[in-house]
Amino acid sequence: MSFLRDICPVIRNASLSEKDVLLRHAAQIKAEIQQGKRKGYKAVLDLSSGDLHSGGIKPITFVRQVLAACFYPALLQDDSLPLDVTQRAKCLLNECAGGSVGSYTDSSGIAKIKQCVSKFISRRDGGVPSSPENIFLTSGSQRALMIMLKLLVQNEDSCQTGVLIPVPSYSSFNLAVVSQGVVMVPYWLCEEQGWTLPVEELRRALVEGKRTCNSMALYICNPGNPTGHVQSRKSIEEVIEFAAEKKLLLLVDEVYQNCIYGEGAEYYSYKKVLSEMGSTISSAVEMASFNSASKGFMGECGLRGGYMELVNFDPAVMDYIRKLFNNESCTVVAGQIALDLMADPPKSGDPSFPIFSEEVESIKNMIRNNSHRTQKVFDELPGITCHPLKGGFFVFPRLHFPPNAIEWAKDREMEPDMLYCLHLLEETGLHVRPGCEYGQKKDTYHIRLCLATREEIMEDVIQRLKTFHMRFMKDFS
C-alpha cells in the first residue's frame, strides 16, 4: 500500500537538483578521505553556501555571550561576563514567559524585539517612521516570503498567481515559490551592464507572463544573490515607479544590506527611497521587505532569525496576515534574540564595544579582501570574465568554454558548468555551484562561490581553482 499517487504533483515531479548532486558527491568524497582512500587533497572546501561559520569565521563574542546567558541563566551570576551582556540577557529573559527561552512567544514575535527592529529600521533610513505593528519575526527571511506568497495564491479555479523573479536568482527560493503553487515570471538582469535591472525588461516580462498567469508581485534581491550587484538609487526609483504603475506588490529581499564593499557602491533601502518619492507614490505602493540574522557580520544561519516589515498595507489585509501568523507556532526564540542583538549591537562606551567592533570590522575586511583577490585572479585567467563586485557574499564569474568542452558536456547530457563543477570537486575538493542552478541566458555559463571564508582558506581555494582551470582550458582547447 502506497500513497505515492496522492503526493502533490509539484513535489513528485521535482527532479534531483544540481545542488543535490554536488552535495551527495561532496559527502562521498569526505567519507573516502576519512577512510584514507583519497590522495591529492586532505579536505573538501565548501564554498557552496553563504555560511560564515562553516567558512571558519568565529561567531561574534557579544552575540554568543548573551545567547549563553539566556539559555543558562546561572551564568548571570558569573562576574567574568561584561555588564552589558548580563543586562541584555536579563532584559530579554524578562520578556519571556516564566523567564525562560523555552516558552512560547507571540506568533509574530516578542514585542520588545519588534520594537528594537523597528528602531533599527528607522535609524537605517534616517528617521523614516517604522511601527512595531508592521514587523513580523520569522524563522529566517525566506519563511516570511513564503507566508506572503501564501497570501497571494489564488484558488485553483482562478488564473494562477504569478510573481516576477530575477534571473539569475538563488535556487532554493525558486523551488519554494513553485512549491507554493506560484508561477515564476522571469525577468533577466543585464550581465553586460554589471547585472543591472532595466525597467524595459520588467515590462517585457509582465506582458509575457499574461499568457500563463496573473502577475501580482515583483520580487527584488538587493544586494543580489548570486550576482553581487547593488542597485543605484535611480534604478530603485524606476522599479518603484513601475510597481506603482502596474499595481504590483514589491517583495524586497535585503538580507545583504550591510555587505557593501564595491568601489562607489552604496546601499539604499527600498523603503527609504519610497518615502522620498512624493505622496502619490510613497503612500500607494505596497511593499514587504525582508532581512535576516543569517547574513552580514552576524552569520547566525542556524539560529533562523528573520523579519518582515510591511509598508502601506490595507488594515483589512493586515488582519489576514495576522491570522496566518496566528495559525503557526512562534519563531524560534534563539533566532528572535539574534535579531535583537543585530538590531541593537553594543555602542561606543559599552564594555563589549571594543571587541565587538574589532570582530565586525575583521569580518567586513575579510570579505572585502577576498572580493578583491578573486577579482584580480579572474581578470588574469583565460576563459573567465567577472564584473566588479559590489556587495553580498558571492562572486558569479562567467566561464567561456572552448567548443570541445561544450560538446563533451552534451555527450554526457549535462550542462557544461555543472560538469565543470563536478570535475572541480572530484579533482581538487572545491565545492562550488554551477550557474545553471540559478538561471542564465542560453549559451552562457557561470559558477558561484562564497567569499565568506577565512583569507588563508580563500588563498588555498584560489590556488586549487587556478590549477584546475588552466588544465581544463588546455585539455579542451
Secondary structure, DSSP 8 states (H G I E B T S, - for coil): ---GGGS-HHHHT----HHHHHHHHHHHHHHHHHTT---S-SS-EE-SS--TGGGT----HHHHHHHHHHHSGGGGG-TTS-HHHHHHHHHHHHTSGGG-TTS---TT--HHHHHHHHHHHHHHTTT----GGGEEEESSHHHHHHHHHHHH---TTS--EEEEEEES--HHHHHHHHHTT-EEEEEE-BGGGTSB--HHHHHHHHHHHTTT-EEEEEEEESS-TTT-----HHHHHHHHHHHHHHT-EEEEE-TTTT-B-STT-----HHHHHHTS-HHHHTT--EEEEEESSSTTT--GGG--EEEEEES--HHHHHHHHHHHHTS----HHHHHHHHHHHS---TTSTTHHHHHHHHHHHHHHHHHHHHHHHHHHHHSTTEE-----BSSEE--EE---HHHHHHHHHTTS-HHHHHHHHHHHHH-EE-EEGGGT---TT-EEEEEE--S-HHHHHHHHHHHHHHHHHHHHHH-
